Amino acid sequence: MGNNGSTRGARKPSGKSSGSSSRKKPADGVSRRALLIGGGTVAAAGTAAVLARDELKRLWWQVPGVEKPRKPGELDYPGATWVAASEANWRRADRPDDFPVDRVIIHVTQGSFASAVKVFQDPAHQAATHYIVGQDGRVVQMIRELDVAYQAGNRAYNERAVGIEHEGFVDRPKDLTKAMYASSARLTASICARHGIPVDREHIIGHVEVPGTDHTDPGPHWDWDRYMELVRRAATAPPGPSPTPSAKA
Ligand SMILES: [Zn+2]
């Protein structure tokens, strides 16, 4: 989708392969499908025999006793509301044990909050981020941080990053509201704190900065200086929806 610059691709490409950037990795599809068909450790292990070594590494969580416990609707960020993305738009993983998490990737949706949620629920979309932040500051989480979201069009970056979409269009500076910046900065500070990610521009990047991407978001109007300052502030003085429940006293 070349010109719309986001994971979601406001306009769906007609017919042919979509181009959604995160798509060029049949291996993901193969392993996911194998697991679904297998439906269990034994079958998955059988399937694994015919998969490349690379794939074996991704099946290890199927071994009994090593998978992290998951509860439906569980959040990584208490300030978010849970809405599940389609399982076609992410890959089950066990980060940071299988892949270290050391990047936050900033996106702009090229559409409304509701339409972003909708496409992430659409299995045909083949892309999604972990979070979406609205212009009013609301946050939904759609993929667990321990899982790999197909967000960046770059497998290695997908595996190492947590992704945040922001409601708006890259060519409309007014879409990037104060409430959105503030809320997103708290979220990013929380992600950085939980994963030990340095709060700097090497580790907090735009989709446009991912190697090999043809996407341009978050676009020229995203105010990085302002955003990074807000993240730093939130990181040093965790405000409102912080992961620590002991915020009284
Ligand atoms: Zn993007």
Boltz pocket constraint, residues with backbone or C-beta under 6 A from the ligand:
constraints:
  - pocket:
      binder: B
      contacts: [[A, 5], [A, 6], [A, 7], [A, 8], [A, 106], [A, 107], [A, 108], [A, 151], [A, 207], [A, 215], [A, 217]]
      max_distance: 6.0
